[in-house]
Amino acid sequence: MLRAALNAANDGLLEDYERRLNEKEVRQANIYLREYSDARKADKSVFAAQGAANNALTRAALPRVDGQDVNSMSQRDREVFAVEAQLKERIRSEMTAEELEQLDTLEGMERREKGLKGR
């Protein structure tokens, strides 16, 4: 029964991943081309239009076409996430075996639900 449930949860994962990747690429292309076209219509140079289009991708949290890696997280956010990770690890290390098992079960269920919602 558990194997059947696992197989059912895994059915279509690859197709779902490929569909989402395709949607992301299409969205990236649409944003880039729209911004580039608008900038060129506004008589901006090719380089300025490329910059405007790449900036729009950054605002949309998508990879830039020029390959430049942009870290949009502030120093404070990085520090907060680091403290949160330390706290989670400390709490996890103080849990009993039963609590760890329940937490693992809960996290597994949440991952499956999140995957099913994306379909």
Number of C-alpha atoms within 10 A of each C-alpha: 6 7 8 9 10 11 11 11 14 12 11 12 14 10 11 15 14 12 13 14 12 12 12 14 14 12 15 21 15 13 18 23 16 13 21 23 17 15 19 16 11 10 11 15 12 13 11 14 22 21 19 18 25 25 18 19 21 18 11 13 13 17 17 19 16 9 8 10 9 12 8 10 8 9 8 9 11 11 11 12 11 12 12 12 12 12 12 11 11 11 10 13 11 10 12 10 10 9 12 14 12 12 14 12 11 11 12 12 12 12 10 13 12 11 15 12 7 9 12
